[in-house]
Amino acid sequence: MNSFVHKHFADILAFYAEAGVDVALDEVAVDRFAESAAAASARRPSAAVMADAPRGQGTDSPTAGTRPAPSRPAPSVGAGHAPSGAGMQVSAQPPDVAVMAARDAAHTAASLDELRGMLEAFDGCPLKRTATRLVFADGNPQAKVMFVGEAPGRDEDVQGLPFVGRSGRLLDLMLAAIGLDRTTAYIANVIPWRPPGNRTPTPQETAICLPFIRRQVELANPDVLVCLGGPSAQALLGITDGITKARGRIVPYDTGSRTIKAIATFHPAYLLRTPLGKRYAWRDLLAVEALLKGEAAG
Ligand code: URA
């Protein structure tokens, strides 16, 4: 490659990196505009079909003349990725079907190991396509306290463990502040696959993953659940207030087997950006410590 071409590619790569593109899905670019135009025209009934349509199946029928959109093979995972099960094809199920499948699967897991195996085999979440591997949990599953974040980032995706990057290092300090570490706390995320480019998970992706994390909490059976950040608190505790308002409240959480105490606090990534928030997180950590000592009312 001559130096001009090399520079050209380097510029394009730099542009992609700045735009947040950090995973390669396919060798060849996919024209999504052409794809949706083709799907739309496939849905439009042709004149011949309309002329032949029996009564009651004209344009006023919501399904009149519909044909299934051409199915597109699931994209293969691009070079440089080593997903669990290389060459894996993840099915593109409609989200509600995937949520039902997740609920059915999660319920039948009798242990955390079984649940992990189920997630490894589960093909209903599109995030699995782009993630390098499943990020299931870290720490001690027998611990009395479980911390749940939102979704893995780049470091977690590489190592397959939650909270091992910058925010993980802060989480470790937060744990240490109340005498905990990864031998006395259990750590997981609502979403066990990294969203590409660390984008916010969609509501559908969260809904698909929710039955699994709920079952994970039930099987780990902690006394105290700590939600790290608003998305975790919204997903698990149903809290609709922003995290600034919702943090620090001790609320009941029904694991499915029993009711435990739960609390939301700021996400370590937020605290890295907003150090002033640490004074509130400290109060929340003291509340967690008191809960673990059986000193706080819920
Ligand atoms: N942020 C999260 O919410 N979870 C992780 O595992 C890492 C960063």
Boltz pocket constraint, residues with backbone or C-beta under 6 A from the ligand:
constraints:
  - pocket:
      binder: B
      contacts: [[A, 149], [A, 150], [A, 151], [A, 152], [A, 153], [A, 156], [A, 161], [A, 162], [A, 163], [A, 164], [A, 165], [A, 167], [A, 168], [A, 188], [A, 189], [A, 228], [A, 269]]
      max_distance: 6.0
